Amino acid sequence: MRTQLVKGLVLVIALGAVVLNADAQRRGRSKRPAGNTQQQPQNQQEQQQQNNNAPAKYNPYGNVPIEMGPRVGGFNDTIKPSMRNDGALEKTVFKDRIPLPYEYLRADDALFTERVWREIDVREKINLPFQYKAEDDNGSQRFINILVNAVRSGKVTAFSPDDDRFTTPLDSTQFERIMSGGGQCDTNAVYDLNDPTKIVKYVVNCSSLNPDEIVKYRIKEDWVFDREASRMFCRIIGIAPCKVQYAADGKTERGVSVLFWIYYPDIRATLARSEVYNPKNMGMGRLTWEELFETRMFGSYIIKSTMDNPQNRYIRQYVKDPILALLEGDNIKDKIFNYEQNLWSY
């Protein structure tokens, strides 16, 4: 009886050991990563053999090297500051300038009000200071770079080009996408000079907006005759840099596309501290961009107005000939000028 009891106890202990061993093996298998059914290599030689037998990753260009092409254009906002006074004159007077506040215009005193849209073509001789390519402590002196740096530094807000009413501000990501020209990249093959069928390498070229492509600026302004002051006021409302769109031949202009709008009163303080290139000097030194716009020292032509325009169309939409469109813009300018002159009797 005692012998049978001892044999039963030994059998129970053996069965318990088998169950514990199976449970341990089950837990060990559950700790392995999913999908890994290969046996772990025992040494470095087995590891190297597994790497050699592993399937190679797919490369669409084979063993041909791929490199990034040179970046053309772009807006450089990392100008190194001068460690000395770079000039014979102290320029602190420009850094401390503040634009004069506008004279208050009452709506009841506005005897005449017209809204006008203009375009400034920087390729004209009078507008060449807009493309002045020098560099100073505050960055590049091109007008487009002054606008871009003001937006990037948070001094002003850029608005969407969808409309000119400053309804949709652009965040930094949207603004940088515009400045990069859309961020599109193309992969171009480079062939061997001796063997035209052999590809030596691939070059990835990414599009980037070039400051030289900004050759026009659009201005939105109001002309108001104030009967209390008995004079005509011109107030600039907004400025927008524009990129010219060309036809397939690369020479014929098909129109312009607005990049973004900037509310002019917001950027007056920045323009008052930025100098304008003056090729003649004329004993008056450098002007500021704020003085240039307020004194109308630029050439432009009217592309749209609210005068006799109930359908709110641009001049080129109802005057197809470009020469006649320029004459129509001059006709609108003469009407505004003649209105003020006809108020007086001589």
Salt bridges, closest charged atoms under 4 A:
ASP23 OD1 - ARG26 NH1 3.04
ASP23 OD2 - ARG27 NH1 2.04
GLU67 OE2 - LYS201 NZ 2.80
ASP77 OD2 - ARG152 NH1 3.40
ASP108 OD2 - ARG106 NH2 3.26
ASP109 OD2 - ARG106 NH1 2.99
ASP109 OD1 - ARG227 NE 3.95
GLU119 OE1 - LYS216 NZ 3.85
GLU119 OE2 - ARG218 NH2 2.73
ASP121 OD1 - ARG123 NE 2.96
ASP136 OD2 - LYS91 NZ 3.85
GLU176 OE2 - ARG152 NE 3.02
ASP212 OD1 - LYS133 NZ 3.77
ASP212 OD1 - ARG142 NH1 3.00
GLU213 OE1 - LYS243 NZ 3.34
GLU221 OE2 - ARG118 NE 2.42
GLU221 OE1 - ARG296 NH1 2.85
ASP222 OD1 - ARG115 NE 2.69
GLU253 OE2 - ARG123 NH2 2.74
GLU253 OE1 - LYS216 NZ 3.46
GLU275 OE1 - ARG286 NH1 3.79
GLU290 OE2 - ARG268 NH2 2.70
GLU291 OE2 - ARG97 NH1 3.29
GLU294 OE2 - ARG268 NE 3.96
ASP308 OD2 - LYS335 NZ 3.41
ASP330 OD1 - LYS333 NZ 3.86
